[in-house]
Amino acid sequence: MGAREGAAMKLRILGAAGEVTGSNHMIDTKGFKVLVDCGFHQGQDEEKHEGEAFTYNPADIDALLLTHAHIDHSGRIPLLVKQGFRGKVFCTEATAELVPILWQDSAKLMDEEAQWRSRKNSRRGLPKSEPLYGIKEVETAIKLLQPVPYDEMTDIVPGLKACFRIAGHILGSASIETWVTEDDSEPVKVVFSGDLGPLEGVIEKPPVMIDDADFVLIESTYGDRLHKSLEDTRTEFQNVVKSALRTSGKILIPSFVIDRAQRMLYELDLFEKTFPELKIPTTYLDSPMGVKATEIYAKYSDLLMPHLKDMLDAGDDPFAPNDFRFVRTADESKAVNDLASGIILAGSGMCSGGRIMHHLKHNLFKPDTQVIFVGYQATGTVGRRIVDGAKSIRIAGEDIAVRAQVNTIGGFSAHADRDDLLKWASSMPKKARFIVVHGEPKSSESLALGLKDIGYSATVPAFGDAFDLLAPAAKPAPIAVMPPEMTRRSEEARGVELALADIMSYAAELQKKHIPSPAAEGKILSLLTSAKTLLETAEELGKKSEKSA
């Protein structure tokens, strides 16, 4: 579904293509250029894109639509400003309060890293290192924020209107409906899903269903998997906490300070009320950003689920367990290391930096430490390596053995799972053409296949692809006009890739488990021997196929 040469109205994919982070898209017409999101790459994506320049001149951008505050959607906006962008940044009111917190922290961290690199470079006779941007650019970017209410049509630039709808991902998150016109053409409706939350909301209200679109840019973070039910997830979490309390060690919960920290505080508050007989250690939210974000959540209680608003109105703060303390300063954070026990929530959620790192350094090697991962871990991050079973992790130049008990609870995700994504998409008419972004290749391909199964045109773009917004709906995508036998082979090839990825995932998970029962070991060995034989047979078929090709 690439654009015709010389097409006047294009949608350009400039980030989050075949990867989960770095969201950046452009509506490009003869009359204007408007971006939707401009975020940092994280984890392996960051390494791949390190030092990469914008593929456009920031000074030529007329405006920017921001779906939500998370740094992988907003983090490079101050860099746009540094390089000449002076348009308005349209976002919801809550996002306009949250995003400055993240930008200021980002500038501080980059300055500290630049100073550290500069000291190393100086000893080697290399040039001084400079941060991508500083507080000056952050302050300018903050002045460009243009808050808009949900559900109201807003004129962005001549030829472009937008409406922000609740996305249910984090406070202030939005799916954005846009109407693009040029000269006397009929409006083309392009919907940007942003990051979608679960349809069964817990903290934020669930995403709004949108019933019309010509093109839909849809996220696919969990496009290939399902979350556990809320009941099962909550039971799993409570069982892990109860088990952890028996060890008397620390419980570390790496948390994104916006949304996930508030969700975990609520779950801990609920845990205390459900099990009043248990002695629960002090809970610490170790993040100045988290303190500010939690206050903003309480301020915008109208955007929260009704039961949370009712609690706040009644003076029962859902984000404050009984023995709960905010940790603001670095000295206070270091003092927590001297404590024998406690529940510690700290950023970053993927262990890619922040205060969680020194808590891991001082506790990861202890067998009585419990680490509970409650969010997505991008490939290449420290969090992903721990989840995947790394025996040691290098932190601040030191190799730290991983002896702690590691738990992963995926059901707390602020992202919609595969079923939720398909249900949200199915509210669109069949004319809608889906462009699947913001997911690792396996997830994006799986969601695209799911969309096709329910009758939609869907494609997974590559970085730099452009889509012609004036292309007739009858000619939706190259994949849709392939000869049937080629389409079949392509889908079967992707099916093989997905099955192999699942097998590797199950094998890695089983390898981490301790199986005390000899009877269970015998049954598992028998099953694995059969699986090994099947895989050997599949490999032989693959070799024969290569020879005959």
N, C-alpha and C positions, 0 to 999 in steps of 0.2 A: 504494500500500500504506500510505496514511496511517492514523493511528489513529482508531478510533471515538470520537465525543464521549463523554467520561466513562469511557473505558477505564482500568482500574486498573493495568495493566502496560504501560509504554511504553518504547521506545528512542528517545531524542531525539538528533538530529543538530545539534550546536552548534559545529561547526568542520570544516575540511577537506572542505567540500561544494562541488564545482566548482573546487577549488583544492588545491594540493599540501601546504600547510602549515597550522598552526593546529589540529591534531587535538584534538577535544574532543567526547565523547559521554556520554550519561547513561542509566543504567538507572533508571527512575522508577516506583516502585510506591507503594501505600498505606502500606507499612511503612518504606521507605527510599529514599534517593537516593544512587546511587554513580556516580562519574565514571570513564570510561576515557580516560586521557590528558588533558593540559591544556597545550597547547603554544603557542609564539609563532607569529605569522604572519611570513613573511619575503618580501622582494622586493616585488612589486606587491601581494601579499596584505596586507603590512604597511601599505602606504599606504591600502588600501581599508578596513582595520579600525582605523586609528589612533584612539586615544582611546575605543574601543568598550568599554562596560562588560559584565560578565558578565550573561547573561540570567536568572540565578538568584542566590539569596543563598548565598554560599560557606559561611556558618555553618550552612546547612541540609544540607550534603553530609556523609554519614555515613562515607564512605571513598572512596579513589581507587585504581584499578588502573592501573599504568604499564607500557606495553609495552616501552619502552626509553628510553635516556638522551638521545637527540637532542633539541635545544632546541625543535624544532617539535612535539614530543610532551610535553616536560616543563617548558618554560621559564616557564609562568605559574603553576606550583604555588606558588612563594613569594608571588605576588600573591594567590592564594587564601588563603594563611595571613595575609597582611596584612589581608585583609577578613573574617577570622573563621573560616576552616576549621581544624578541630582533629582531624580523623579520621586514620586510618592511611593511609599510602601503600604499597600492596603492590607489590613488584617482585622481580626475581631478585637474587641476592646480588651478581653482577657489576654490575648496574645500580645497586645501592645504593652501590657504590664509585665508579662513573663519574659519576653525576649531580651529586654535590656539586661536582666540578671545574667542570662547565659552569655551574651556578648561581652559584658564586663569581665566575667570570669574567664572567658576565652582569651581576651586580650591580656589579662594578668598571667595566665599560664604560658601563653606564647612568649611574653616578655621574659619570664623566668627561664624558659627553655633557651631563648636566644642568648641570654646572658651566660648560661651554662656552656652552650656551644661556643660562644665567643672566647671564653676562658680556655677551652680545649684548643680552638683554632689558633689562639695567640701563642700557645706553647709549641705549635707546629709551624708557626710562621704563615698561617692562613688568614684570609680576610675575616673581619668581624661578621657575625651572623645577625640578621635583622628579622624581627617578627613580621608575619604577613600584614598585620595591622596593629594599631595601638589604641589607647583610650580616646585619642583625638578623633579618629575615624568612627569609633563607637558612638561618641557624643553627637557627631554629625548625623550618623545613621538613625539615632533615636529621634532626632528632630524631623526626620522624613516619615516617621510612622503616621499613618492615617487610619485611626480606628473607625470601623463601620459596624453597624448592628447586624445581627443575623436576620436572614429572611427578607431583606430589603434590597431592591434593585439599585445599583450604584453605577453612575457614569464614571468610567475609568479614564478613557481618552476618547476623542471622537471616533466612532466605529467600534467601540468595545464597551459592553455593559457586563456587570458581574453581580452575582448574588451568593453570599456566604451561607452555607447550611451546616447544621451541627453534624460533626463526623464521629463523635463519641470516643475519640482516641485519647486526648488529654484535654485539660481545661482550655477552652478557646479554640480547639481544633476545628477545622472546617473542610468540607468538600466545597468546591467552587464551581458554580454554573457560570459559563461565559457565553455571550452572544456576539459573534464577530460579523461585521458587515463591511463592505467595501463598495464605494460608488453607489449604485442602485441595486446591488445584489440582495437577495433574501438573506436574513441572518442565518449563520451556521452556529449551531449550539455545540460547544465543546465543554465537557464536564471533567474536572480534575478531582479524583476521589480524595486526594491527600492520603494520609494514613487513616484507615477506618478502624473504629473500635468494634468490639463484639456487639452483636445484636441484643444480648442479654447484659444490659448495663449494670455496673455495681457502683462506680464513683460518678462518672459522667453519664448524662442521658445518652441513649443509643443513637446510632447514625440515622439521619433522615433519609428516607427512600426518595429517589429522584425518578420521575416517570417519563422524562423525555430527553433525548440527546441525539446528535448526529455522530459525534466522536466521544469516546470515554477513555481517559487515561486512568487506569486502575492499578493500585498497588497490589503486590503479590508476595509480601513477606512470608506469609504462611499459606501460600497458594497450593501447597502439596500435602498439607497435614491438617489434622483436627485437634482442637484443644479438648482436654477433659472437661466434663460438666463442672459447673460452679460448685455443686455439692461435693463431687469427688475431689476437686482441686482443694477445696477448703478442708476436707477431711485429711487429705494427704499432708497439707501444710501443718495442720494441728498435730498430726501424729509425729511429724518430723520435729516440731518444737517440743513436744512432750518427751521424745527420745533424747533430744539435745539437752533438756533440762536435767536429765538423769546423769549426764557426764560432768556437770558443774563447770564446764568450760565456757568459752565465748561462742556466741552465735553471730556470724558475720553475714550480712545480707547486702551484697552490692546492689545499689538501687539508683536508677535515674532519679534525680532530685525533683523532677516535675512529673507528677502522676504516680510513678511506681512507689516513691517514698510515702506519699499520702495513702496509697492503697495498702501498703504494708502496715502503716500505723493503724489504719482502720481494722485490718485483719488481726493485729495484735490486741487492739482494744476489744474486739469481738471475742478473741481467745480468752482474755481475762474474765469476761462476763460469762463465758460458757463453762470455764473451769475455775471457779473462784477458790477452790480448795488447793490449787497448786501455787507454790511459791515461785513467783516470776521475778527474775533479776531486773535491774534498771534497764530501760530502753533508751538508747542514745541516737538522735539524728545528728550525725556528725557532718554538717554542711551548712555554711552561712547561706548559700543559695537555697538550700532546702527549707531553712527557716523562713526566708522571704516568700518562697513559693507556697508554703503551707498557709501563710497569712493571706495570700492572694486567693487561694482556694476557698478559705472561709468567707472572704469578701464577696466572691461571686457564687454564693450558695444557690442562687436561682438557676445556675447551670448544672447543678449537681442533681443526683437522683433524689426524689422527694423525701425518702426516709432519712437521708443525710441532712437535708435542709431542715427537716423537723427536729433532728437531734441538735443542730446548731442553734435553732430558734429557742430550744428548751434549755440551752446552757450546757448540754452534754456534748463536748467536743469530740467528734468521731476520730480526730487525728491526734489524740492525746491519751495514750494508755495511762494507767494509774501512776506508776513510777516512771515518769518520762522526762527526759532532759534534752534541750537543744544544746549542741556543742558549736560554739561560734568561732573561737580563736584557735590558732595552731597549738598554743600551749595547752589549752583544754583538751584538744584532740590527742596530743601526746600523753597527757595524764591518764587517758582511758587505757593506754597500753599497760599501765601499772596495776590495773584491776584484774582480779582473777576470773571474773565472770561479767556477763552483760550481753545485751542484744544490741548490736551496732549496725545501723543503717548508714551507708556512706556511698558517695559517688566516686568513680563513675560506674554505671550499671554493667559495662562490659569489662571493667578493670583495665581500662586503657589509660588511666591516670587518676588524679584526684586522691582524696584522703583514704579511700579503701586500700590503696597500695601499701601504706605503712602499717595498716591493720593486718593485711595479709602477710607482710614481711615478719611481723612479730608473733603471728599465730598460726600460719599455714603449716608449719612443721610439727605442731602439737596434735597428737591423736585425739585429744578431747575437744578440739575445735570443730565446730560445725559451720560449713559454708553453704548457704542456701541461695542458689541462683533462681531468680524469679522473673527474668526477662531474656529477650533474644541476645545471643552472643555471636557477633559477626566473626566470620572467618578471619584469622590472623590476630585476634585480640587475646590478651592474657586470659580473660574469662573463658573464651572458646577452648583454649589449650587446657585449662584446668578441667572443664567439662569433658573434654575428649580423653582425659586420663593421663595427662603429663605427670611424670614422676618428680620433676623439679621445675621451678619457674625462676627466671632471673629478674630480680627487683632491685633497682638502684645499684646495679653493679655486683650484686651478690646472688648466688644460686641458693634458692630456698626449697628444701624438700617439701613435697606435698604429702603430708601424713594425715591431714584433716579429713573428716568425713564430708564428702561433697554430695549435695542434693540438688537436683534440677526439677523445678516445678513450673511446667510450661503453661498451665491453665490460667495464670495470673496475667498473661500477656494483655497489653493494651491494644493489640492488633486483632482484627477479625481473622478467624481461621478460614479454611477453604469453603466450608459450607456457608458461613456468613457472607463471604465475598460473592459466592454464586447467587445467594438469595438477594443481596443488595443489587447485583448486576441484573437479575431477572426482572426487576421493576422497570427496566428500560425497554423501549420498543425494539423489535427485531432489526430495524434499520440501523441501530446503533453499532458503530464499529469500534471495537475495543483494542486499545494499545496497552500491553501489559508490561509494567515497569516495577521498579522498587522491589526486586526480589533476586535471589541467587538463581542462576539459570534453570536449575531443576524445578524450583518453585514456580517461576514464571511460565515455563513450558507446560507444566502440569495444569496451571490455572487456564492457560490459553486453550488447552485441549478440553478442559471442562466447559469453558464458554462455548466452544464449537459444538460440544455434545448437546447443549441446550439451544442451539440454533443461531448463534451469533458469529459474526466475522471477528477473528481475534488474531493478533500478531504480536510477536515479541521483538521489539526493535533493537538495533545496535546503536551504539553511541554515534551521534551525528546524523542519524536518519531524519528525513523531513517528510511530512505527510501533507498532501494537497487537500486542503479543506474544501476545495471546490470540485474534487473528484466525484463523479456520479456514484451513488450507492451501489449501483449494479456492478461496479468494478472495485470491490472492496480491498482485496489483498492478493498479492502473488500466490500465497499459499492456497487460496480458495480456487485458483484457476489452474493449479497443477493437474496433470493427468491423474485419474483416480489411483492408478497403481503406484505412482510416485508418492502421493499423499499417504497411501496405506503403508508403504515402506518407511516413510519418514516418521509416521506415528508409531510404528512398531519399533523403530530404532530408538525413539525417545522412551518407549516403554521399557526396552532393555536397560537403558541408562538409569531410569528411575528404579527399576527392580534391583539392579546392582548396588545402587546407592543405599537402598533400604537394607539389603543384605549386609553391607559393610557397617551400617549404623547398628543393626541388631548384634553383629559380631563384637563390635567395640563395647557395646553396653554389657553383653554377657561376660566379656573378658574382665570387666571391672567388678563383677559380682563375686562374693564369697559364698560358695554353696556347701553348707556343712553336712548335708544328708548324703551318705553313700548311695542310697537308692536313687535319689535325684540325679546324682552324678552319672550313674549308670544309664539312666534313661536319656539324659542330655547327650552323653557320648554316642549313644546309638543314633539319635536324631542327627547329630552333627556329622557322623560318618556317612549317613544317607545323603545329607546335604552336600558333603564333599564329593561324593560320587556323582551327583547330579551336576555339580559345577564343572567337574572334569569332563563330563559328557558334553555340556554346553561349550566348553573351551574347544573340544575336538571339532564340534560342528562349526565353530567360528573359524578354525584353521582351514577346514575343508572349503568353507565359503570363500575365504581369501584366495585360495589356490585356484578356484574355479572362476573367480571374477576376472 
